[in-house]
Amino acid sequence: MNDDVPPGHDSLDDDKWNVVLNHDFVRGATVKEAPAPARKRVWPWVAAPAVLAAAAAAFLLLRPTSSSSDEAAAPVSTASAPAPRVSPMSTAAARPVIPPAEAFPAHVVGGTGAFTKLGAAMLKSCTEPDSVGPTLAAMIAGSKGCVGEEIALYKDARNNQFNLAVFTMKDPQDTVKLVTRLSMAFDDYQVAAQAPPPGSGLRTLPADSGMVQSFTGQGRAMVVGLAQWSDGRARDYQRLADRLEPLLTKVSKNVARYESEH
């Protein structure tokens, strides 16, 4: 199998919404060979359909309503007391997470090839036991809160597997801390790889298969990218990281745009 495809070199937009964008540092921290690959955890994708149904309901509940019928049902008196000031942190925390369909395109074409989405879901919480490791769970528990976690699974033409996860925090400073800490620990996999769904044509890779991970921060959101070769081989990590880069870049840009517009 010839995997020497020229890597893509799209860079993330370096603006105020990208709280951590030292891309060279992130890549350098994640392509080294991990001494303890057995630490990887696999979250079964078979649970995704139920999670997807819950995700749609959760998003509808979180989206603010401002229809004329709502206003007519609850008129506001002009004599009422002034509304309290809302801090920027409170406003940011109240915004819903980016809808999975906006974060994760059905198809992505990059310098290393094309990616096809196999599924996406919103999880019940940011600290599902099979979705995050104990270190990340503890960091989230010690933060100002996490609004939600959403995940997606992609494959490329060679059936290599790519997992994306978006954690939307209440405070952007917590995002900085998460990205910095996790990027430094290149050999510790705190975000789970998703097992492929039935009928996808993909193997469920063993826990000792090779994997690379990369992280970016976009306002409140940490975007995590994981990549594994189709045969699970534990080598050629730089080429695997190069294959992941266009997909991670696209999702990160989608999240950054949402954060800047809402």
Secondary structure, 3 states (H helix, E strand, C coil): CCCCCCCCCCCCCCCCCCCECCHHHHHHHHCCCCCCHHHCCEECHHHHHHHHHHHHHHHHHHCCCCCHHHHHHCCCCCCCCCCCCCCHHHHHHHCCCCCHHHHCCCEEEECCEEEEEEEEEECCCCCCCCCECHHHHHHHHCCCCEEEEEEEEEEECCCCEEEEEEEEECCHHHHHHHHHHHHHCCCCCCECEECCCCCCCCCCCCCCCCCEEEEEEECCEEEEEEEECCCCCCCCHHHHHHHHHHHHHHHHHHHHHHHHHC
